[in-house]
């Protein structure tokens, strides 16, 4: 039972990490779309591109571990 509680805590923390990263990713995507509409090119700065890549990795790691936890419970 303690192991399940530990996994629950980890899963909850991963969910929070995913949610924060996804929220920021949505903002970056909306910025790129707006840039495409207004000037025909995504208006992502180099800093925004780097953040996009970082968030993509962070989201991938969180989802991968969440899937592993779900599979371990079956």
C-alpha positions, 0 to 999 in steps of 0.5 A, a space after each residue: 500500500 505504501 508503494 501505491 501511495 508513493 506512486 500516487 505522489 509521484 504521479 501527482 507531481 508529474 501531473 503538476 509538472 506537465 500542466 505547468 509546462 503545457 500551459 506555457 507551451 500553449 502560450 508559445 504556440 498561440 504566439 507563433 500562430 499570431 505571428 503567422 497570421 499577422 506577418 506570415 512568419 512565426 514570431 518566436 525569438 531564439 529564446 522562445 524556440 529554446 523554451 519550446 524545445 525545453 518544454 517539449 522535452 519536459 512534457 515528454 519525460 513527464 508523460 513517459 513516466 506517467 505511462 510507466 507508472 500506469 503500466 506498473 499498476 496493471 
